[in-house]
Amino acid sequence: MRRLHQIHVSLFSERCGAFRITPLQYSLLSLLAERGEADQTTLANSVALDRTTTTGALKRLEARGFIERAVSPTDRRAQCCRPTQAGRDLLERMEEAARQAHDATLEPLAGPEREVLIRLMKKITAAYQQRQGGDGVMT
């Protein structure tokens, strides 16, 4: 699994390198675009990483103007994040290149094999998220 991840990161970098965004940053920005807003803990749980790593990626996205972070109006300890228009525009420009990276990763598999792999990955992820009390989101 680690080797497959390395291959995917390499293919993502090849196709998306011009955008200067990491796969983690892409996942976080995509989640925010889908949800509209989320706190950092929810985002960390959704991408199955610790809060420190996730917060660092969010700070880099904020520094580039792709997201906004603000103290939550309901919990002063939480930071709420939302994509900016620049972040949404970046996702739109990256869409084709990111899709190519995903397709290239799965290229050696026939259609039915791809479906089985994705189904099994979702099953493993959902089981892990359930044990952790998360929301089971897979990006």
C-alpha positions as CSV (number, residue, x, y, z in Angstrom):
1,M,0.0,0.0,0.0
2,R,2.9,2.3,0.8
3,R,4.4,1.7,-2.7
4,L,1.0,2.4,-4.3
5,H,0.8,5.7,-2.4
6,Q,4.3,6.6,-3.6
7,I,3.4,5.9,-7.2
8,H,0.3,8.0,-6.9
9,V,2.1,10.9,-5.3
10,S,4.7,10.7,-8.1
11,L,2.1,10.7,-10.8
12,F,0.2,13.6,-9.1
13,S,3.4,15.6,-8.9
14,E,4.1,15.0,-12.6
15,R,0.7,16.1,-13.7
16,C,0.0,18.8,-11.1
17,G,3.4,20.1,-10.3
18,A,2.8,23.4,-12.1
19,F,0.1,24.2,-9.5
20,R,2.6,23.9,-6.6
21,I,0.1,22.0,-4.4
22,T,0.6,18.7,-2.6
23,P,-1.9,15.8,-2.7
24,L,-2.8,16.6,0.9
25,Q,-3.5,20.2,0.1
26,Y,-5.5,19.1,-2.9
27,S,-7.5,16.8,-0.7
28,L,-8.2,19.4,1.9
29,L,-9.1,22.1,-0.6
30,S,-11.4,19.6,-2.4
31,L,-13.1,18.7,0.9
32,L,-13.7,22.3,1.7
33,A,-15.1,23.0,-1.7
34,E,-17.5,20.1,-1.3
35,R,-18.5,21.0,2.3
36,G,-18.3,24.8,2.1
37,E,-16.8,25.0,5.6
38,A,-15.2,22.7,8.2
39,D,-13.1,22.9,11.3
40,Q,-9.5,21.7,11.3
41,T,-10.2,18.7,13.5
42,T,-13.0,17.4,11.1
43,L,-10.7,18.0,8.1
44,A,-7.8,16.1,9.9
45,N,-10.2,13.2,10.6
46,S,-11.5,13.2,7.0
47,V,-8.0,12.8,5.5
48,A,-6.9,10.4,8.3
49,L,-3.9,12.6,9.4
50,D,-3.0,14.2,12.7
51,R,-4.1,17.7,13.4
52,T,-0.6,19.1,13.4
53,T,0.1,17.9,9.8
54,T,-3.3,19.0,8.6
55,T,-2.9,22.4,10.3
56,G,0.4,23.0,8.5
57,A,-1.1,22.2,5.2
58,L,-4.1,24.5,5.9
59,K,-1.7,27.3,6.9
60,R,0.2,26.9,3.6
61,L,-3.2,27.0,1.7
62,E,-4.2,30.1,3.6
63,A,-0.8,31.8,2.9
64,R,-1.4,31.4,-0.8
65,G,-5.0,32.8,-0.5
66,F,-6.7,29.5,-1.3
67,I,-8.6,29.2,2.0
68,E,-9.7,31.4,4.9
69,R,-9.4,30.4,8.5
70,A,-11.2,32.0,11.4
71,V,-12.1,31.3,15.0
72,S,-15.3,29.3,15.2
73,P,-18.3,31.4,16.4
74,T,-19.5,28.3,18.4
75,D,-16.1,27.1,19.8
76,R,-13.4,29.6,20.4
77,R,-10.8,26.8,20.4
78,A,-11.7,25.7,16.9
79,Q,-10.6,27.1,13.5
80,C,-13.2,27.1,10.8
81,C,-11.9,26.9,7.2
82,R,-13.5,27.7,4.0
83,P,-12.3,27.9,0.4
84,T,-11.8,31.3,-1.2
85,Q,-12.7,32.0,-4.8
86,A,-9.0,31.7,-5.7
87,G,-9.1,28.2,-4.1
88,R,-12.2,27.2,-6.1
89,D,-10.6,28.6,-9.2
90,L,-7.4,26.5,-8.5
91,L,-9.5,23.4,-8.1
92,E,-11.2,24.0,-11.4
93,R,-7.9,24.6,-13.2
94,M,-6.4,21.4,-11.6
95,E,-9.4,19.2,-12.2
96,E,-8.2,17.6,-15.5
97,A,-4.6,17.2,-14.3
98,A,-5.7,15.6,-11.0
99,R,-8.0,13.3,-12.9
100,Q,-5.2,12.3,-15.2
101,A,-3.0,11.4,-12.1
102,H,-5.8,9.3,-10.6
103,D,-6.4,7.5,-14.0
104,A,-2.6,7.0,-14.5
105,T,-2.4,5.3,-11.1
106,L,-5.2,2.9,-12.0
107,E,-4.1,2.5,-15.6
108,P,-2.7,-1.1,-15.2
109,L,-6.1,-2.3,-14.0
110,A,-9.1,-3.2,-16.2
111,G,-12.4,-1.5,-15.5
112,P,-13.8,-4.2,-13.3
113,E,-10.5,-4.5,-11.4
114,R,-10.5,-0.7,-10.8
115,E,-14.0,-0.9,-9.4
116,V,-13.1,-3.8,-7.0
117,L,-10.0,-2.0,-5.8
118,I,-11.9,1.2,-5.1
119,R,-14.7,-0.6,-3.4
120,L,-12.2,-2.5,-1.2
121,M,-10.3,0.7,-0.3
122,K,-13.5,2.4,0.7
123,K,-14.5,-0.6,2.8
124,I,-11.1,-0.6,4.7
125,T,-11.3,3.2,5.1
126,A,-14.9,3.1,6.4
127,A,-14.1,0.4,8.9
128,Y,-11.1,2.4,10.2
129,Q,-13.1,5.6,10.4
130,Q,-15.9,3.8,12.2
131,R,-13.4,2.5,14.8
132,Q,-12.0,6.0,15.2
133,G,-15.5,7.6,15.4
134,G,-14.9,9.6,12.2
135,D,-17.3,10.4,9.4
136,G,-15.9,7.8,6.9
137,V,-15.1,10.3,4.2
138,M,-12.6,9.0,1.6
139,T,-10.9,11.5,-0.7
